[in-house]
C-alpha cells in the first residue's frame, strides 16, 4: 500500500463527499480509490469511513486520520516547494479563496503575484465565508480574502492582514448617462430611501446580504426585494437589463464602471464600512508561495491598487 497516496485519497473524499468525484479528482478509478481506503483502514486497524449506498461521512477515528492526512499533504507541498525553489524565486501552487464580493480584488492580487513570481501558479476560488473558514482549517486553502470581522465573533484561529474597507452603493439606471462612457458616482442616498426602491438583492444565505439587511434594520426599515440571486454578476446586470436597482460593494461596482447607463449612489445613514483582509492558518509553517503572497499583501503599491478598485470609489 502507498500510504501517502491513500491519505491523499482520503483528503479528496472529504473534500468532494462522493467516491466517484474523489476518484475523478485523483485521476484513478472508483474501485481503486475504495480499495486504497479499505487498505488504509486495515493499516490502522479501525473503521475510517461510514459507508452506506453513498458516502455518509467519517468516523471519529477517521476524522483524526483525516487531520493527520491534511497536515501531511501540507508538509508534502512545502517539501516540494523547498526542493523546486531557489532564493527569492518561489515555485509552486497557491490556492486563494475569496468571498464573492472580493473576487475582483483577489483576481487582481493573483495576477500581480504571478507577474512578480512566474514560478507561482495561483488558483482563485469564489467561496462563501463558511467554506473559506472550513478550507483554511482543513488546509485545502493556502490564503483567503474575506470578512475579517468574523474571526473574533467565531473565535477562529487564523492570522489576518487588513486589505481594504468595503463600502456600499445603490446602483440604478442614470437619467443622464455620462458622456465619457463611464459609470457615474452620484449624490449620497440613505438606506431608508433605498428601501423604497425596487431592489435586486443577494439571497439571505450569503453573508453580504446579512450586512445589507443589518444596515436596513439600523435605518429602521426592512427591504423587500423583487429579485433575489446568489450571483453578483446577476445583481449588476439585472439593473442594466431591467427596471430594478441593486446594492453593490465598491469592488464589484468597479467591474461595471464601463456601463455609462448606470450611476452609483453612496449609501449613508448608516455608513457601513466592512473590513476585508487576507486570512491564513495561524500555527503552521508557511510555504514559499504563502510567504510571497503575504509579502505582496503588505506592499504599499498593492494596497494602493486595491484601494483604488474598492471602497469609496470616485468618478
C-alpha positions in Angstrom: 0.0 0.0 0.0 1.2 3.5 -0.9 0.4 5.2 2.4 0.8 8.8 1.2 -1.4 8.2 -1.9 -4.1 6.6 0.3 -4.1 9.6 2.6 -4.4 11.9 -0.4 -7.4 9.9 -1.5 -9.0 10.3 2.0 -8.5 14.1 1.8 -10.1 14.1 -1.7 -13.1 12.1 -0.4 -13.6 14.6 2.5 -13.4 17.5 0.0 -15.8 16.0 -2.6 -18.1 14.0 -0.3 -18.5 11.5 -3.1 -16.5 8.4 -4.0 -16.8 8.9 -7.8 -15.9 12.6 -7.8 -13.0 12.0 -5.4 -11.6 9.3 -7.7 -12.0 11.6 -10.7 -10.1 14.3 -8.9 -7.3 11.9 -8.1 -7.2 10.5 -11.7 -8.0 6.9 -10.6 -11.0 4.6 -10.9 -13.6 4.5 -8.1 -12.8 0.8 -7.2 -9.1 1.7 -6.9 -9.9 4.6 -4.5 -12.2 2.4 -2.5 -9.6 -0.4 -2.3 -6.9 2.1 -1.2 -9.2 3.4 1.6 -10.0 -0.1 2.8 -6.3 -0.8 2.9 -5.8 2.3 5.0 -8.4 1.0 7.4 -6.5 -2.3 7.7 -3.3 -0.4 8.2 -4.7 1.5 11.2 -6.9 -1.3 12.4 -10.0 0.8 12.6 -13.0 1.9 10.6 -12.4 5.3 9.0 -15.4 5.7 6.7 -19.1 5.4 7.5 -20.3 3.6 4.4 -23.9 3.4 3.0 -25.1 3.3 -0.5 -23.3 6.6 -0.8 -20.6 8.3 1.2 -22.0 9.1 4.6 -19.1 10.6 6.4 -16.1 9.8 8.5 -16.0 8.1 11.9 -14.4 9.9 14.9 -11.3 7.8 14.2 -11.5 8.8 10.6 -11.6 12.5 11.5 -8.3 12.0 13.4 -6.7 10.2 10.4 -8.0 13.0 8.1 -6.4 15.7 10.3 -3.1 14.0 10.1 -3.5 13.4 6.3 -4.2 17.1 5.8 -1.1 18.1 7.7 1.0 15.5 5.7 -0.3 16.9 2.4 0.6 20.4 3.5 4.1 19.2 4.5 4.5 17.4 1.2 3.6 20.6 -0.7 6.1 22.5 1.5 8.9 20.0 0.7 8.2 20.1 -3.0 8.3 23.9 -3.0 11.6 23.8 -0.9 13.2 21.5 -3.5 12.0 23.4 -6.5 12.5 26.9 -5.3 15.7 29.0 -5.1 16.3 32.3 -3.2 13.5 34.8 -3.9 12.1 32.6 -6.7 9.3 30.6 -5.2 7.8 27.8 -7.3 4.5 26.0 -6.6 0.8 26.3 -6.4 -1.2 28.6 -4.2 -4.9 28.3 -3.6 -6.7 31.6 -2.8 -10.3 31.5 -1.6 -12.3 34.7 -1.8 -15.8 35.7 -0.8 -17.8 36.6 -3.9 -17.7 40.4 -3.3 -13.9 40.2 -3.0 -13.3 38.1 -6.1 -12.4 41.1 -8.4 -9.7 42.1 -5.9 -8.5 38.5 -5.4 -8.2 38.3 -9.2 -6.0 41.4 -9.4 -3.9 40.1 -6.5 -3.4 36.7 -8.2 -2.3 38.4 -11.4 0.1 40.7 -9.7 1.5 37.8 -7.6 2.1 35.7 -10.7 3.7 38.6 -12.6 6.1 39.1 -9.7 6.8 35.4 -9.3 6.4 33.5 -12.6 7.0 30.2 -10.8 3.8 30.6 -8.8 0.5 29.2 -10.2 -2.4 30.8 -8.3 -5.9 29.2 -8.2 -8.7 31.7 -7.2 -11.9 30.2 -5.9 -15.1 32.0 -5.2 -16.4 30.7 -1.8 -18.8 31.5 1.0 -17.4 32.7 4.3 -18.2 29.3 5.9 -16.5 27.4 3.0 -13.4 29.7 3.4 -13.1 29.1 7.1 -13.6 25.4 6.7 -11.0 25.3 3.8 -8.4 27.2 5.9 -9.0 24.8 8.8 -8.6 21.7 6.7 -5.6 23.2 4.7 -7.3 23.0 1.3 -6.8 26.7 1.0 -3.5 28.5 1.4 -4.8 32.0 1.9 -8.3 33.6 1.7 -9.7 37.1 1.2 -12.8 37.7 3.2 -14.6 39.3 6.1 -12.1 39.5 9.0 -14.6 40.8 11.5 -16.0 37.2 11.6 -12.7 35.9 13.2 -13.3 37.3 16.7 -17.0 36.6 16.7 -16.4 32.9 15.8 -13.2 32.5 17.8 -11.3 31.3 14.7 -7.6 30.7 15.0 -6.5 32.5 11.8 -4.0 35.2 11.0 -5.2 38.2 9.1 -3.8 41.1 7.2 -6.1 44.1 6.6 -6.5 45.0 2.9 -9.4 47.5 2.3 -12.7 48.6 3.6 -15.9 47.6 1.8 -18.4 50.4 1.3 -21.8 50.1 -0.4 -23.6 51.8 -3.3 -27.1 51.9 -4.7 -26.8 51.2 -8.4 -29.5 52.3 -10.8 -30.0 53.5 -14.3 -28.9 57.0 -14.9 -31.3 59.7 -16.1 -28.3 61.4 -17.8 -25.6 58.9 -18.9 -22.0 60.2 -18.6 -20.6 61.5 -21.9 -17.2 59.8 -21.3 -18.8 56.3 -21.3 -18.2 55.6 -17.6 -20.5 54.9 -14.7 -21.3 58.0 -12.7 -20.8 58.3 -9.0 -23.8 60.4 -7.9 -25.1 62.1 -4.7 -25.5 60.2 -1.5 -28.7 58.3 -0.6 -29.9 56.9 2.7 -30.6 53.2 3.4 -34.2 54.3 4.3 -34.6 55.9 0.8 -33.1 52.9 -0.9 -35.6 50.5 0.8 -38.5 52.2 -1.1 -37.0 51.3 -4.5 -37.5 48.1 -6.5 -34.4 46.1 -5.4 -32.4 43.1 -6.6 -30.6 41.7 -3.6 -28.4 38.7 -2.8 -30.1 35.6 -1.3 -30.4 35.5 2.5 -27.9 32.7 2.9 -25.0 35.0 1.7 -23.0 36.9 4.3 -23.1 40.1 2.3 -26.9 40.0 2.4 -26.7 39.8 6.2 -24.6 43.0 6.1 -27.2 44.7 3.9 -30.2 43.6 5.9 -28.4 44.8 9.1 -27.9 48.2 7.5 -31.6 48.5 6.6 -32.5 47.4 10.2 -30.3 50.0 11.6 -32.1 52.6 9.5 -35.3 51.4 10.9 -36.7 49.7 7.8 -37.0 46.3 6.1 -36.2 45.9 2.4 -38.4 43.6 0.4 -36.5 42.8 -2.9 -38.4 41.9 -6.1 -35.5 39.8 -7.3 -33.0 37.6 -5.4 -29.9 35.9 -6.6 -26.7 34.3 -5.3 -24.8 35.7 -8.3 -23.1 39.1 -8.1 -23.0 39.3 -11.9 -26.8 38.9 -11.9 -27.0 41.5 -9.2 -25.3 44.1 -11.5 -26.7 43.1 -14.9 -30.3 43.0 -13.7 -30.0 46.8 -13.3 -28.7 47.1 -16.9 -31.4 44.8 -18.4 -34.4 45.6 -16.2 -36.1 48.3 -14.1 -34.6 47.5 -10.8 -31.9 48.9 -8.5 -29.3 47.0 -6.7 -26.7 47.3 -3.9 -23.1 46.6 -4.7 -19.9 46.9 -2.7 -17.1 49.0 -4.2 -15.0 46.1 -5.5 -17.9 44.7 -7.5 -19.0 48.2 -8.6 -15.5 48.7 -10.1 -16.1 45.8 -12.5 -19.2 47.5 -14.1 -17.7 51.0 -14.4 -17.8 50.8 -18.2 -21.6 50.9 -18.2 -22.3 54.6 -18.9 -26.1 54.0 -18.5 -25.6 53.3 -14.7 -25.0 55.5 -11.8 -23.9 54.6 -8.2 -25.1 56.5 -5.2 -23.1 56.1 -2.0 -25.3 54.8 0.9 -25.3 56.5 4.2 -27.3 56.7 7.5 -25.8 54.4 8.5 -22.4 54.5 6.8 -21.4 50.8 6.6 -17.7 50.0 6.5 -16.8 46.3 6.5 -13.1 45.3 6.8 -11.8 42.9 4.2 -8.5 41.1 4.7 -6.4 38.1 3.9 -6.5 35.2 6.3 -4.3 32.1 6.7 -3.8 29.3 9.3 -2.1 30.6 12.4 0.1 27.8 13.6 1.6 26.1 10.5 4.9 26.6 8.8 4.3 28.7 5.7 5.2 27.7 2.2 7.3 29.7 -0.2 4.2 30.7 -2.1 2.4 31.8 1.0 5.3 33.9 2.1 5.4 35.6 -1.3 1.6 36.2 -1.1 1.8 37.7 2.3 4.7 39.9 1.3 2.7 41.3 -1.6 -0.4 41.7 0.7 1.7 44.1 2.8 3.2 46.0 -0.2 2.2 49.7 -0.3 1.9 49.6 -4.1 -0.5 46.7 -3.9 -2.5 48.2 -1.1 -2.9 51.5 -3.0 -4.0 49.5 -6.1 -6.6 47.6 -4.0 -7.9 50.8 -2.5 -8.4 52.4 -6.0 -10.6 49.5 -7.1 -12.7 49.1 -4.0 -14.1 51.1 -1.1 -15.3 54.7 -1.7 -14.8 54.9 -5.5 -14.6 58.2 -7.3 -15.9 59.1 -10.8 
